């Protein structure tokens, strides 16, 4: 396993196509936080330290001022539930990052997202063993995400609805395109269908972001118990 500036740069450049989606979502979160009454400092700190996309929006749905212990516990609970998929995502990186010294691996896991996870797996399957691809893409996405909340907080009403500009489909389209080279046969096909089906049913019945968690778990179980 190697770590180089070239790998980090390559990982960052791979994220460029989805910049509009990242910026739009970050800005919208800034708007939501401002509407909920968070100060600018609180918004920046939550956005940069939590760095959890969908679960940040879920937490804001629950948040109310003044903040009580009950509300705080509920926010932590839903954030943990939505991000539960990271247990499975992190485990899938074990063949690569498992060979990296722990003092490097664990701090780097802070930058783990769905996006750079997919990019990392794609590059690993191509034979890349420079984990700078993971680190560079993660740091790049975190930096853009942290900065995009600023205009959103002060002028987010201009893009309060990403659907107006079609920005809401940028990230899903990018993820779908990345899945294509990862397909290897029956196991992936069935597990993806199971994940998508369970997520769709959960979304239709429960709503919210629980479909992310149920879809991830269902797809992982299907992939684990099915033979190619």
Buried (B, 14 or more C-beta within 10 A) or exposed (E): EEBEEEBBBBBBEBBEEBBBBBBBBBBBBBBBBBEBEBEBEEBBEBBBEBBBBBBBBBBBEBBEEEEEEEBEEBBEEBBEBBBBBBEBBBEBBEEBBEEBEEEBBEEBBEBBBBBBBBBBBBBBEEEBEBBBBBBBBBBBBBBBBBBBBBBBBEBBEEBBEBEEEEBBEBBEBBEEEBBEEEEEEEBBEBBBEBBBBBBEBBBEEEEBBBBBBBBBBBBBBBBEEBEE
